[in-house]
């Protein structure tokens, strides 16, 4: 038999992640592969360890920003990149019991060909060391709030910021298996705002359940989405001569004001479909050093092949330290357009979208707004976005689309 496949496995803190971790390890070893266990860790750490430690693939067990009842699996190739749609499709066919693409069966290993499970906490520790090494200065004297969402980053985030000298105030660091993303984290930013305001902190960072997103809060309580973070980081990298081709990749949901504001800074943008894997592919094609999403997935090609909330937070800290100012001052020159984002529950997302594209086109022309209406890739939701110069026009567009989606849902 040839060389054994080596896979590294990480998980978040939800109850089912522990069960799935053991099931995956059993599947790998029964098939003749070796499973290296990182335990509770972030999605980007799995990507990092897979790429840097020579693994054949990586697996992260997480439902990201979803509640604890949901769970999912993210797969990475040997370069730490999320697998292509074709490979994911084959995996899903296998899980559905369709073994046709695999010749009808996948044999189990036996004897000394059975794989082994290896405790690989050292890999996670190396990732922590990698994060600390990204800083070029001490953060001593800065008071920083961290919201770990009761998820993957709950130990790592505190360790990194304390090692770099910041005085840290942490919430969302008491996971019990059922409270991941529960009222905390990047999708519940009010908890971090309260922490920053009540403790007069310099700034704060909120991560999601698996640690690949980051949303920031300034000392005045202002919220910085991925758009604002892209603006700050693009300006910072450009000042250092590290913004290759002066280009940033963003998605269809990015605020049009980001594109205009970057243009005024001499930075061009490339637009891709929603999803951090789409951002990464577009960055590879263009050679861009920076890309990201409004949701807080930011990718720095110098350091990673997928979004990493902690790397994002550290890059913001570097910009603040280098320019000796606060987040508010770093946003000078950024002028967003009015934008409304709204989610409509939908059990049957295909049915819910019936006629929505046509209505969106009609409303866009009538109200002079840009509209994105799409089914969520991870939840039973239809996501609506309207953007323009006038808030009332955006609100009218979203209200009309919400009504249409709900009417469609009522039919089924």
Beta strands, then each sheet from edge to edge (+ up, - down):
strand 1: 6-11
strand 2: 34-40
strand 3: 57-61
strand 4: 73-76
strand 5: 117-119
strand 6: 143-147
strand 7: 167-171
strand 8: 203-207
strand 9: 214-218
strand 10: 223-224
strand 11: 247-251
strand 12: 268-272
strand 13: 290-292
strand 14: 298-300
strand 15: 338-345
strand 16: 370-375
strand 17: 381-388
sheet 1: 4+ 3- 1- 2- 5-
sheet 2: 7+ 6+ 8+ 9- 10+
sheet 3: 12+ 11+ 13+ 14-
sheet 4: 15+ 17- 16+
end
